[in-house]
Amino acid sequence: LLRAQHDLGTSYCSVGEVACLWSSVSVLLRKIWRVKQRESRLNRGRFG
């Protein structure tokens, strides 16, 4: 899965460096946000 995503990313990069950068950044931010949401939910369940 990661391999396929990497290939898609590199082929998309040739279209525009800035667009590629922003797409990868947004994906990373979304992943981090999802993990933080999961952690906060777990903490609330544990201490609440």
N, CA, C and O atoms as a CHARMM CRD file, in Angstrom:
* protein
*
  192
    1    1 LEU  N      0.84900  -1.20900   0.00000 PROA 1      0.00000
    2    1 LEU  CA     0.00000   0.00000   0.00000 PROA 1      0.00000
    3    1 LEU  C      0.87700   1.24900   0.00000 PROA 1      0.00000
    4    1 LEU  O      0.68500   2.16000  -0.80500 PROA 1      0.00000
    5    2 LEU  N      1.85900   1.27300   0.93400 PROA 2      0.00000
    6    2 LEU  CA     2.76100   2.42600   0.99900 PROA 2      0.00000
    7    2 LEU  C      3.52100   2.58600  -0.31100 PROA 2      0.00000
    8    2 LEU  O      3.72400   3.70000  -0.79400 PROA 2      0.00000
    9    3 ARG  N      3.94000   1.44900  -0.88300 PROA 3      0.00000
   10    3 ARG  CA     4.68600   1.48800  -2.14500 PROA 3      0.00000
   11    3 ARG  C      3.83200   2.14400  -3.24000 PROA 3      0.00000
   12    3 ARG  O      4.31200   3.00400  -3.98000 PROA 3      0.00000
   13    4 ALA  N      2.57600   1.73300  -3.33300 PROA 4      0.00000
   14    4 ALA  CA     1.69200   2.28900  -4.35600 PROA 4      0.00000
   15    4 ALA  C      1.48500   3.78200  -4.12000 PROA 4      0.00000
   16    4 ALA  O      1.49600   4.57000  -5.06500 PROA 4      0.00000
   17    5 GLN  N      1.29800   4.17000  -2.86000 PROA 5      0.00000
   18    5 GLN  CA     1.11700   5.58200  -2.53700 PROA 5      0.00000
   19    5 GLN  C      2.34900   6.37800  -2.92400 PROA 5      0.00000
   20    5 GLN  O      2.23800   7.49800  -3.42400 PROA 5      0.00000
   21    6 HSD  N      3.52900   5.80500  -2.69500 PROA 6      0.00000
   22    6 HSD  CA     4.77500   6.49200  -3.03100 PROA 6      0.00000
   23    6 HSD  C      4.86800   6.70200  -4.54100 PROA 6      0.00000
   24    6 HSD  O      5.25400   7.77700  -5.00000 PROA 6      0.00000
   25    7 ASP  N      4.51500   5.67700  -5.30500 PROA 7      0.00000
   26    7 ASP  CA     4.56300   5.79100  -6.76700 PROA 7      0.00000
   27    7 ASP  C      3.58800   6.87000  -7.24600 PROA 7      0.00000
   28    7 ASP  O      3.91800   7.66800  -8.12300 PROA 7      0.00000
   29    8 LEU  N      2.38900   6.88700  -6.66400 PROA 8      0.00000
   30    8 LEU  CA     1.41500   7.90900  -7.02900 PROA 8      0.00000
   31    8 LEU  C      1.95700   9.28900  -6.70400 PROA 8      0.00000
   32    8 LEU  O      1.81900  10.22100  -7.49600 PROA 8      0.00000
   33    9 GLY  N      2.58100   9.41800  -5.52300 PROA 9      0.00000
   34    9 GLY  CA     3.11800  10.70300  -5.10000 PROA 9      0.00000
   35    9 GLY  C      4.19100  11.19700  -6.04200 PROA 9      0.00000
   36    9 GLY  O      4.19400  12.37200  -6.41000 PROA 9      0.00000
   37   10 THR  N      5.11500  10.31600  -6.44800 PROA 10     0.00000
   38   10 THR  CA     6.20900  10.73900  -7.32000 PROA 10     0.00000
   39   10 THR  C      5.67800  11.13500  -8.69200 PROA 10     0.00000
   40   10 THR  O      6.14800  12.11500  -9.27100 PROA 10     0.00000
   41   11 SER  N      4.70500  10.39400  -9.22400 PROA 11     0.00000
   42   11 SER  CA     4.15800  10.73300 -10.53500 PROA 11     0.00000
   43   11 SER  C      3.38900  12.04800 -10.44900 PROA 11     0.00000
   44   11 SER  O      3.35900  12.81400 -11.41300 PROA 11     0.00000
   45   12 TYR  N      2.77200  12.31000  -9.31200 PROA 12     0.00000
   46   12 TYR  CA     2.02900  13.55200  -9.11300 PROA 12     0.00000
   47   12 TYR  C      2.99400  14.72900  -8.94700 PROA 12     0.00000
   48   12 TYR  O      2.67000  15.85900  -9.31100 PROA 12     0.00000
   49   13 CYS  N      4.18400  14.45700  -8.39400 PROA 13     0.00000
   50   13 CYS  CA     5.17400  15.50800  -8.16400 PROA 13     0.00000
   51   13 CYS  C      5.60000  16.14400  -9.48100 PROA 13     0.00000
   52   13 CYS  O      5.86300  17.34500  -9.52600 PROA 13     0.00000
   53   14 SER  N      5.67100  15.36200 -10.54800 PROA 14     0.00000
   54   14 SER  CA     6.10700  15.90400 -11.83300 PROA 14     0.00000
   55   14 SER  C      5.11600  16.94900 -12.34700 PROA 14     0.00000
   56   14 SER  O      5.48500  17.82100 -13.13300 PROA 14     0.00000
   57   15 VAL  N      3.85400  16.86300 -11.90300 PROA 15     0.00000
   58   15 VAL  CA     2.84800  17.84200 -12.32200 PROA 15     0.00000
   59   15 VAL  C      3.17700  19.20400 -11.71700 PROA 15     0.00000
   60   15 VAL  O      3.14300  20.22000 -12.41100 PROA 15     0.00000
   61   16 GLY  N      3.49900  19.22600 -10.41300 PROA 16     0.00000
   62   16 GLY  CA     3.82700  20.49500  -9.76000 PROA 16     0.00000
   63   16 GLY  C      4.41800  20.25300  -8.39000 PROA 16     0.00000
   64   16 GLY  O      3.80500  19.59400  -7.55000 PROA 16     0.00000
   65   17 GLU  N      5.61300  20.78700  -8.15900 PROA 17     0.00000
   66   17 GLU  CA     6.30200  20.54200  -6.89100 PROA 17     0.00000
   67   17 GLU  C      5.48900  21.06900  -5.71600 PROA 17     0.00000
   68   17 GLU  O      5.35100  20.38400  -4.70200 PROA 17     0.00000
   69   18 VAL  N      4.95200  22.27200  -5.84000 PROA 18     0.00000
   70   18 VAL  CA     4.21300  22.87700  -4.73500 PROA 18     0.00000
   71   18 VAL  C      2.96900  22.05600  -4.41700 PROA 18     0.00000
   72   18 VAL  O      2.67600  21.78500  -3.25200 PROA 18     0.00000
   73   19 ALA  N      2.23900  21.66300  -5.46100 PROA 19     0.00000
   74   19 ALA  CA     1.03000  20.87100  -5.25800 PROA 19     0.00000
   75   19 ALA  C      1.37500  19.55500  -4.57300 PROA 19     0.00000
   76   19 ALA  O      0.66500  19.10700  -3.67200 PROA 19     0.00000
   77   20 CYS  N      2.47400  18.94000  -5.01000 PROA 20     0.00000
   78   20 CYS  CA     2.91200  17.67900  -4.41600 PROA 20     0.00000
   79   20 CYS  C      3.23500  17.88300  -2.94900 PROA 20     0.00000
   80   20 CYS  O      2.82900  17.08900  -2.10000 PROA 20     0.00000
   81   21 LEU  N      3.96800  18.95000  -2.64900 PROA 21     0.00000
   82   21 LEU  CA     4.35100  19.24000  -1.27100 PROA 21     0.00000
   83   21 LEU  C      3.11500  19.39300  -0.39600 PROA 21     0.00000
   84   21 LEU  O      3.02400  18.78600   0.67200 PROA 21     0.00000
   85   22 TRP  N      2.15700  20.21300  -0.85400 PROA 22     0.00000
   86   22 TRP  CA     0.97100  20.46800  -0.05200 PROA 22     0.00000
   87   22 TRP  C      0.13400  19.20500   0.13900 PROA 22     0.00000
   88   22 TRP  O     -0.42600  18.99400   1.21400 PROA 22     0.00000
   89   23 SER  N      0.04600  18.36900  -0.88700 PROA 23     0.00000
   90   23 SER  CA    -0.75200  17.14400  -0.76500 PROA 23     0.00000
   91   23 SER  C     -0.14100  16.22500   0.28000 PROA 23     0.00000
   92   23 SER  O     -0.85900  15.66100   1.10600 PROA 23     0.00000
   93   24 SER  N      1.19100  16.06800   0.25200 PROA 24     0.00000
   94   24 SER  CA     1.84800  15.19300   1.22200 PROA 24     0.00000
   95   24 SER  C      1.72700  15.76600   2.62200 PROA 24     0.00000
   96   24 SER  O      1.52000  15.02400   3.58300 PROA 24     0.00000
   97   25 VAL  N      1.85700  17.09700   2.74800 PROA 25     0.00000
   98   25 VAL  CA     1.74400  17.74200   4.06000 PROA 25     0.00000
   99   25 VAL  C      0.34100  17.55100   4.61600 PROA 25     0.00000
  100   25 VAL  O      0.18200  17.22700   5.79300 PROA 25     0.00000
  101   26 SER  N     -0.68000  17.74800   3.78300 PROA 26     0.00000
  102   26 SER  CA    -2.05800  17.60800   4.25100 PROA 26     0.00000
  103   26 SER  C     -2.33600  16.17600   4.68700 PROA 26     0.00000
  104   26 SER  O     -3.03800  15.95000   5.67300 PROA 26     0.00000
  105   27 VAL  N     -1.78400  15.20500   3.95300 PROA 27     0.00000
  106   27 VAL  CA    -1.96900  13.80000   4.32400 PROA 27     0.00000
  107   27 VAL  C     -1.32900  13.52700   5.67600 PROA 27     0.00000
  108   27 VAL  O     -1.91600  12.86000   6.52800 PROA 27     0.00000
  109   28 LEU  N     -0.11200  14.05100   5.86700 PROA 28     0.00000
  110   28 LEU  CA     0.58500  13.86300   7.13800 PROA 28     0.00000
  111   28 LEU  C     -0.20700  14.48300   8.27500 PROA 28     0.00000
  112   28 LEU  O     -0.38600  13.85900   9.32100 PROA 28     0.00000
  113   29 LEU  N     -0.68500  15.71400   8.07800 PROA 29     0.00000
  114   29 LEU  CA    -1.43600  16.39900   9.12700 PROA 29     0.00000
  115   29 LEU  C     -2.69600  15.61900   9.47500 PROA 29     0.00000
  116   29 LEU  O     -3.05900  15.50000  10.64500 PROA 29     0.00000
  117   30 ARG  N     -3.36400  15.08600   8.44400 PROA 30     0.00000
  118   30 ARG  CA    -4.58200  14.32100   8.68300 PROA 30     0.00000
  119   30 ARG  C     -4.28100  13.09000   9.52700 PROA 30     0.00000
  120   30 ARG  O     -5.03600  12.76200  10.44200 PROA 30     0.00000
  121   31 LYS  N     -3.16000  12.39400   9.21700 PROA 31     0.00000
  122   31 LYS  CA    -2.77900  11.20700   9.98400 PROA 31     0.00000
  123   31 LYS  C     -2.50200  11.57400  11.43100 PROA 31     0.00000
  124   31 LYS  O     -2.98300  10.90800  12.34800 PROA 31     0.00000
  125   32 ILE  N     -1.72100  12.64100  11.64000 PROA 32     0.00000
  126   32 ILE  CA    -1.38800  13.07600  12.99900 PROA 32     0.00000
  127   32 ILE  C     -2.66000  13.43200  13.75800 PROA 32     0.00000
  128   32 ILE  O     -2.81900  13.04800  14.91700 PROA 32     0.00000
  129   33 TRP  N     -3.57100  14.16600  13.11000 PROA 33     0.00000
  130   33 TRP  CA    -4.80700  14.59500  13.74900 PROA 33     0.00000
  131   33 TRP  C     -5.63600  13.37600  14.16800 PROA 33     0.00000
  132   33 TRP  O     -6.19800  13.34000  15.26200 PROA 33     0.00000
  133   34 ARG  N     -5.70300  12.38500  13.28300 PROA 34     0.00000
  134   34 ARG  CA    -6.47500  11.18400  13.57200 PROA 34     0.00000
  135   34 ARG  C     -5.90200  10.46300  14.78300 PROA 34     0.00000
  136   34 ARG  O     -6.64600  10.00500  15.65100 PROA 34     0.00000
  137   35 VAL  N     -4.56300  10.36300  14.83900 PROA 35     0.00000
  138   35 VAL  CA    -3.91400   9.69100  15.96400 PROA 35     0.00000
  139   35 VAL  C     -4.18900  10.45100  17.25300 PROA 35     0.00000
  140   35 VAL  O     -4.48300   9.83800  18.27900 PROA 35     0.00000
  141   36 LYS  N     -4.09700  11.77800  17.21600 PROA 36     0.00000
  142   36 LYS  CA    -4.34500  12.58500  18.40900 PROA 36     0.00000
  143   36 LYS  C     -5.78800  12.42300  18.86800 PROA 36     0.00000
  144   36 LYS  O     -6.04900  12.32400  20.06700 PROA 36     0.00000
  145   37 GLN  N     -6.72400  12.39600  17.92900 PROA 37     0.00000
  146   37 GLN  CA    -8.12500  12.19900  18.28000 PROA 37     0.00000
  147   37 GLN  C     -8.31300  10.86200  18.99000 PROA 37     0.00000
  148   37 GLN  O     -9.02600  10.77200  19.98900 PROA 37     0.00000
  149   38 ARG  N     -7.66000   9.81900  18.45800 PROA 38     0.00000
  150   38 ARG  CA    -7.77200   8.48900  19.03900 PROA 38     0.00000
  151   38 ARG  C     -7.19200   8.48300  20.44900 PROA 38     0.00000
  152   38 ARG  O     -7.77500   7.90500  21.36600 PROA 38     0.00000
  153   39 GLU  N     -6.02600   9.14000  20.61600 PROA 39     0.00000
  154   39 GLU  CA    -5.37900   9.17700  21.92200 PROA 39     0.00000
  155   39 GLU  C     -6.24900   9.90500  22.93900 PROA 39     0.00000
  156   39 GLU  O     -6.42000   9.42800  24.06100 PROA 39     0.00000
  157   40 SER  N     -6.80000  11.05600  22.55900 PROA 40     0.00000
  158   40 SER  CA    -7.61200  11.82800  23.48700 PROA 40     0.00000
  159   40 SER  C     -8.85900  11.03000  23.87600 PROA 40     0.00000
  160   40 SER  O     -9.29900  11.08400  25.02400 PROA 40     0.00000
  161   41 ARG  N     -9.42100  10.29500  22.92700 PROA 41     0.00000
  162   41 ARG  CA   -10.59700   9.48300  23.21500 PROA 41     0.00000
  163   41 ARG  C    -10.24000   8.38700  24.21500 PROA 41     0.00000
  164   41 ARG  O    -10.99600   8.11800  25.14900 PROA 41     0.00000
  165   42 LEU  N     -9.07900   7.75400  24.01300 PROA 42     0.00000
  166   42 LEU  CA    -8.63800   6.70300  24.92800 PROA 42     0.00000
  167   42 LEU  C     -8.40400   7.27200  26.31600 PROA 42     0.00000
  168   42 LEU  O     -8.81100   6.67100  27.31000 PROA 42     0.00000
  169   43 ASN  N     -7.75100   8.42700  26.39400 PROA 43     0.00000
  170   43 ASN  CA    -7.46700   9.04000  27.68400 PROA 43     0.00000
  171   43 ASN  C     -8.75600   9.40200  28.40900 PROA 43     0.00000
  172   43 ASN  O     -8.86900   9.20100  29.61800 PROA 43     0.00000
  173   44 ARG  N     -9.72400   9.93300  27.67700 PROA 44     0.00000
  174   44 ARG  CA   -11.00000  10.29100  28.28000 PROA 44     0.00000
  175   44 ARG  C    -11.67800   9.04200  28.84300 PROA 44     0.00000
  176   44 ARG  O    -12.22300   9.06400  29.94700 PROA 44     0.00000
  177   45 GLY  N    -11.63800   7.95100  28.07200 PROA 45     0.00000
  178   45 GLY  CA   -12.25600   6.71300  28.53300 PROA 45     0.00000
  179   45 GLY  C    -11.54600   6.15200  29.75300 PROA 45     0.00000
  180   45 GLY  O    -12.17800   5.56200  30.63000 PROA 45     0.00000
  181   46 ARG  N    -10.23500   6.33500  29.80900 PROA 46     0.00000
  182   46 ARG  CA    -9.45700   5.75200  30.89300 PROA 46     0.00000
  183   46 ARG  C     -9.62500   6.54900  32.18800 PROA 46     0.00000
  184   46 ARG  O     -9.76900   5.96600  33.26200 PROA 46     0.00000
  185   47 PHE  N     -9.60800   7.88800  32.08700 PROA 47     0.00000
  186   47 PHE  CA    -9.61400   8.70700  33.30300 PROA 47     0.00000
  187   47 PHE  C    -11.00700   9.23800  33.62700 PROA 47     0.00000
  188   47 PHE  O    -11.26700   9.62400  34.76700 PROA 47     0.00000
  189   48 GLY  N    -11.91400   9.26300  32.63500 PROA 48     0.00000
  190   48 GLY  CA   -13.23400   9.84400  32.84900 PROA 48     0.00000
  191   48 GLY  C    -14.12400   8.90000  33.59300 PROA 48     0.00000
  192   48 GLY  O    -15.28100   9.22500  33.86200 PROA 48     0.00000
